[in-house]
C-alpha cells in the first residue's frame, strides 16, 4: 500500500484562506462606549412632567434632528437620551416657556437592523438590546444550505455622515448595534 504525504504548505493555505468570502476582513471591534447614542430612525419618547402637551413620541429624522413642539428642531444624532433631555430642558428654559421643566427621554423603538445574503428571508428587522448575529439570522428565517455559518460581515454606521461607517467581520455570538447591516456569505464549495 502506497502512502501519500498530504501536507499542504502554509503559503498555499494562506492563499486558500484568501479565497473564502470575507476571509481577509478584520474583526469588527466591540462597541467601546456602553451609552447608547441616538441615530436617524430611532423613536424616542419625550416626557415633560406636568406638561402633557409636551409629552409624545418622536422619530429622529434622516438629518439627525428631532422636531418638538414649542422647542423646534434640535440635533439628536450622536447624543445620549440624557444629553437630549438636557438640550430640551435648556431650550424650554431659555425660551421662557417653562421656568423649571423636568424632562426625560427614553427609547421607544431602536432603528432596525438589516440581514442580507444567505438567509431564508433577507430584510429589515427590529433591533432588541443584546441581540447577537445568531439572533438576527433566526429572525431572518435561518441560514440557507449555502451559508457560511462561522462568521459574517457587519457594516456599522456611526453618526449621520455617509463616510462614518465601520465594516468588519463578526461571529455568531457578536453583539449587534441598532442600524447594523449584517451580510451572511455564500460558501463557494
FIBAVO-738994 format. One record per residue (C-alpha): residue in one letter; x, y, z; residue number from 1. Coordinates in nm, 4 decimals. Layout:
("A",(X,Y,Z),NUM)
...
END
This chain:
("X",(0.0000,0.0000,0.0000),1)
("X",(0.1364,0.3383,-0.1044),2)
("X",(0.1102,0.6294,0.1357),3)
("X",(0.0895,0.9848,0.0164),4)
("X",(0.2150,1.2847,0.2039),5)
("X",(-0.0823,1.5244,0.2128),6)
("X",(0.0968,1.8026,0.3968),7)
("X",(-0.0081,2.1347,0.2448),8)
("X",(0.2442,2.4189,0.2607),9)
("X",(0.1417,2.7175,0.4764),10)
("X",(0.1700,2.9527,0.1763),11)
("X",(-0.0967,2.7524,-0.0087),12)
("X",(-0.3261,2.7555,0.2963),13)
("X",(-0.2872,3.1342,0.3204),14)
("X",(-0.3857,3.1711,-0.0455),15)
("X",(-0.6830,2.9393,0.0019),16)
("X",(-0.7967,3.1356,0.3086),17)
("X",(-0.7982,3.4492,0.0937),18)
("X",(-1.0434,3.2771,-0.1439),19)
("X",(-1.3143,3.2412,0.1192),20)
("X",(-1.5679,3.5229,0.1167),21)
("X",(-1.4799,3.7771,0.3830),22)
("X",(-1.1677,3.5795,0.4733),23)
("X",(-0.9470,3.8886,0.4654),24)
("X",(-1.1877,4.1076,0.6632),25)
("X",(-1.0654,4.2230,1.0055),26)
("X",(-1.2771,4.1509,1.3130),27)
("X",(-1.5189,4.4327,1.3959),28)
("X",(-1.4255,4.5673,1.7399),29)
("X",(-1.6973,4.5662,2.0053),30)
("X",(-1.8588,4.8958,2.0961),31)
("X",(-1.6279,5.0800,2.3369),32)
("X",(-1.8929,5.3161,2.4739),33)
("X",(-2.1723,5.1477,2.6694),34)
("X",(-2.4019,5.4537,2.6498),35)
("X",(-2.6452,5.4305,2.3607),36)
("X",(-2.6214,5.7170,2.1110),37)
("X",(-2.9278,5.8187,1.9142),38)
("X",(-2.9337,5.7948,1.5364),39)
("X",(-3.1635,5.8515,1.2402),40)
("X",(-3.4665,5.6229,1.2614),41)
("X",(-3.4761,5.5881,1.6399),42)
("X",(-3.8119,5.6592,1.8003),43)
("X",(-3.7907,5.8428,2.1302),44)
("X",(-4.0467,5.9272,2.3950),45)
("X",(-4.0086,6.2715,2.5484),46)
("X",(-4.1778,6.3052,2.8869),47)
("X",(-4.2224,6.6523,3.0341),48)
("X",(-4.3518,6.6351,3.3904),49)
("X",(-4.6872,6.8101,3.4399),50)
("X",(-4.6959,6.9174,3.0713),51)
("X",(-4.8977,6.6528,2.8776),52)
("X",(-4.8953,6.8639,2.5594),53)
("X",(-4.5128,6.8338,2.5516),54)
("X",(-4.5116,6.4587,2.6168),55)
("X",(-4.5111,6.2493,2.2995),56)
("X",(-4.3183,6.0053,2.0799),57)
("X",(-4.0909,6.1462,1.8087),58)
("X",(-3.8656,5.9991,1.5400),59)
("X",(-3.5083,6.1120,1.4807),60)
("X",(-3.5078,6.2385,1.1198),61)
("X",(-3.2620,6.1363,0.8478),62)
("X",(-3.0611,6.4552,0.9110),63)
("X",(-3.0210,6.3568,1.2788),64)
("X",(-3.2623,6.6139,1.4202),65)
("X",(-3.5843,6.5792,1.6159),66)
("X",(-3.8685,6.8330,1.5966),67)
("X",(-4.0505,6.9011,1.9217),68)
("X",(-4.3496,7.1360,1.9628),69)
("X",(-4.2613,7.4751,2.1158),70)
("X",(-3.8931,7.3796,2.1078),71)
("X",(-3.8387,7.3364,1.7348),72)
("X",(-3.5742,7.1238,1.5693),73)
("X",(-3.2842,7.0025,1.7853),74)
("X",(-2.9826,6.7923,1.6835),75)
("X",(-3.0245,6.4453,1.8354),76)
("X",(-2.7964,6.2102,1.6427),77)
("X",(-2.4917,6.1123,1.8457),78)
("X",(-2.6457,6.2252,2.1756),79)
("X",(-2.7452,6.0008,2.4645),80)
("X",(-3.1019,6.0208,2.5942),81)
("X",(-2.9789,6.2193,2.8977),82)
("X",(-2.7959,6.4693,2.6754),83)
("X",(-3.1057,6.5209,2.4601),84)
("X",(-3.3213,6.5660,2.7724),85)
("X",(-3.0760,6.8345,2.8870),86)
("X",(-3.0935,7.0103,2.5484),87)
("X",(-3.4748,7.0100,2.5560),88)
("X",(-3.4744,7.1394,2.9160),89)
("X",(-3.2312,7.4177,2.8244),90)
("X",(-3.4385,7.5153,2.5203),91)
("X",(-3.7618,7.5324,2.7217),92)
("X",(-3.5892,7.7350,2.9957),93)
("X",(-3.4085,7.9743,2.7567),94)
("X",(-3.7274,8.0453,2.5644),95)
("X",(-3.9024,8.1172,2.8990),96)
("X",(-4.1831,7.8744,2.8124),97)
("X",(-4.1357,7.6870,3.1410),98)
("X",(-3.9460,7.8065,3.4458),99)
("X",(-3.8195,7.4723,3.5780),100)
("X",(-3.9061,7.1962,3.3303),101)
("X",(-3.8458,6.8347,3.4223),102)
("X",(-3.7777,6.6432,3.1001),103)
("X",(-3.6772,6.2823,3.0435),104)
("X",(-3.6138,6.0976,2.7176),105)
("X",(-3.6367,5.7234,2.6633),106)
("X",(-3.6038,5.4952,2.3620),107)
("X",(-3.9440,5.3878,2.2292),108)
("X",(-3.8046,5.1837,1.9357),109)
("X",(-3.4494,5.1366,1.8114),110)
("X",(-3.3604,5.1777,1.4444),111)
("X",(-3.3849,4.8424,1.2646),112)
("X",(-3.1050,4.6113,1.1579),113)
("X",(-3.0769,4.4578,0.8103),114)
("X",(-2.9868,4.0961,0.7438),115)
("X",(-2.8738,4.0194,0.3891),116)
("X",(-2.7189,3.7335,0.1938),117)
("X",(-2.7608,3.3643,0.2622),118)
("X",(-3.0631,3.3718,0.4935),119)
("X",(-3.4121,3.2494,0.4111),120)
("X",(-3.5840,3.5893,0.4477),121)
("X",(-3.3420,3.8823,0.3964),122)
("X",(-3.4724,4.2213,0.5090),123)
("X",(-3.5046,4.4698,0.7940),124)
("X",(-3.5869,4.3534,1.1438),125)
("X",(-3.6486,4.5325,1.4747),126)
("X",(-3.3435,4.5620,1.6981),127)
("X",(-3.3516,4.4458,2.0590),128)
("X",(-3.0746,4.5268,2.3094),129)
("X",(-2.8272,4.2402,2.3440),130)
("X",(-2.9147,4.0947,2.0017),131)
("X",(-2.6426,3.8724,1.8546),132)
("X",(-2.5644,3.7775,1.4953),133)
("X",(-2.7305,3.4398,1.5509),134)
("X",(-3.0448,3.6105,1.6866),135)
("X",(-3.0613,3.8256,1.3733),136)
("X",(-3.0212,3.5199,1.1485),137)
("X",(-3.3015,3.3462,1.3389),138)
("X",(-3.5300,3.6457,1.2778),139)
("X",(-3.4413,3.6231,0.9081),140)
("X",(-3.5562,3.2614,0.8863),141)
("X",(-3.2220,3.0922,0.9490),142)
("X",(-2.9267,3.0119,0.7257),143)
("X",(-2.9692,2.8733,0.3744),144)
("X",(-2.7862,2.5493,0.2946),145)
("X",(-2.5150,2.7527,0.1154),146)
("X",(-2.4403,2.9883,0.4062),147)
("X",(-2.1070,3.0379,0.5781),148)
("X",(-2.2148,2.9941,0.9406),149)
("X",(-1.8874,3.0698,1.1244),150)
("X",(-1.8677,3.4435,1.0520),151)
("X",(-2.0392,3.7293,0.8672),152)
("X",(-1.9805,4.0873,0.7525),153)
("X",(-2.1192,4.3809,0.9500),154)
("X",(-2.1445,4.7435,0.8416),155)
("X",(-2.1976,4.9680,1.1414),156)
("X",(-2.2918,5.3330,1.0969),157)
("X",(-2.1686,5.5961,1.3385),158)
("X",(-2.3406,5.9335,1.3165),159)
("X",(-2.5244,6.0719,1.0167),160)
("X",(-2.2413,6.1076,0.7661),161)
("X",(-2.2109,5.8558,0.4832),162)
("X",(-1.8358,5.8217,0.5431),163)
("X",(-1.8764,5.7235,0.9070),164)
("X",(-1.9428,5.3506,0.8607),165)
("X",(-1.7194,5.0787,1.0013),166)
("X",(-1.7022,4.7399,0.8341),167)
("X",(-1.5702,4.4200,0.9829),168)
("X",(-1.6039,4.0515,1.0468),169)
("X",(-1.8370,3.9261,1.3202),170)
("X",(-1.9035,3.5845,1.4702),171)
("X",(-2.2358,3.4168,1.5607),172)
("X",(-2.2135,3.5416,1.9212),173)
("X",(-2.1129,3.9009,1.8350),174)
("X",(-2.3481,4.1620,1.9816),175)
("X",(-2.5091,4.3882,1.7210),176)
("X",(-2.5995,4.7548,1.7415),177)
("X",(-2.9060,4.9333,1.6017),178)
("X",(-2.8700,5.0140,1.2334),179)
("X",(-2.6193,4.7336,1.1643),180)
("X",(-2.6243,4.5712,0.8198),181)
("X",(-2.5272,4.2039,0.8515),182)
("X",(-2.4345,4.0092,0.5376),183)
("X",(-2.4163,3.6296,0.5507),184)
("X",(-2.1686,3.4948,0.2962),185)
("X",(-2.2209,3.2117,0.0470),186)
("X",(-1.9893,2.9090,0.0556),187)
("X",(-1.8005,2.8505,-0.2686),188)
("X",(-1.7964,2.4731,-0.2200),189)
END
